[in-house]
Amino acid sequence: MKEFQYVIQDPVGLHARPAGLLVKQAAGFQSKVTIESGGKSADARKLIMLMSLGIKQGMEVTCRVDGEDEEAAAEALQKFFQENL
């Protein structure tokens, strides 16, 4: 299992557009991707679950990746967070 933390920089937080892009990014890998924040967690492939986390600017999220392609998935997702959130 791979995991990394990221503090959300986007002034609007994890809103619909980047959340939708995150779902597409996570769906491109076989590994299970889980996003945790504020004591709650969500499957990164489910948009409604991601949005229900209520992630705002300045909040820290933990991304956990577990599966066959976890190395590549974690690297791609970390880059996604840095470029989009």
N, C-alpha and C positions, 0 to 999 in steps of 0.2 A: 504494500500500500504506500502511496505517495501522498504527501499533504503539504500545503503551503497556506500562509496567511496573507491577506491583502487588506489594506485600509482604503475604503471607497473614496475616491477623489472627486467624482462627478457631483456637481452642485445639486442635482436632482436625485442622486442616489441610483439605485438599481430600478430604473423605470422601464416601461414596456419595450422600447426599441432595443436597448442593450440586453435586456432579459431574453427577448426573442432571438437575438444573435447568439447569446450564450447557449440557449437550448439547441440551436442548430450546430454549434461548435461541439457540444457534448455528445450529440447524437451521431457525430461522425466517428466516434470511437466505440470499441466494444466494452471498454471498462465502465464500471459503475461510477458515476460522478455525483458527489453529495456536497451541497453548500450548506454551511452552518453559520448562524449569526444570532446573537441575543438569546441563546439557549434553545433555538429552534433549528430544525434542519429540513432540507428539501432535496428531492431528486432533481438534478440539473436538467433533466430532459422534460420536465413538466412545468410549463410556463406559469400556470395558475399557482402551483406550489411555490415557485420562486418568488412571485409577486407577493404572496401572502407573508413572506418573511419581513416585509416592510423595511428593507435595507436603505438607510439614508447616508448622506455624506458624512465621513468621519468614522463610520462604523467599521469594525474589523470583521472580515469574513474568513472562514476556514474552508478550503476546498480540499476534499478527500477524493482520491482516485484509486480504484482497486480493480485490477483485472489484467488481462493479457497484454494490453498495450498501454499500461499505466505510465510508463516513462514518457512516451511521445504525447500522451494525452495531458499529463501534468505540465509538460513544457509548453504545449500549445495553449492551454488554458491560462497559464501564468502570463504568457505574452498577451493573450486576449484581454485579461484584466488590466494590464498596464496600458494597453492602447485604447481601451474603451471605457474604463471605469476609474 
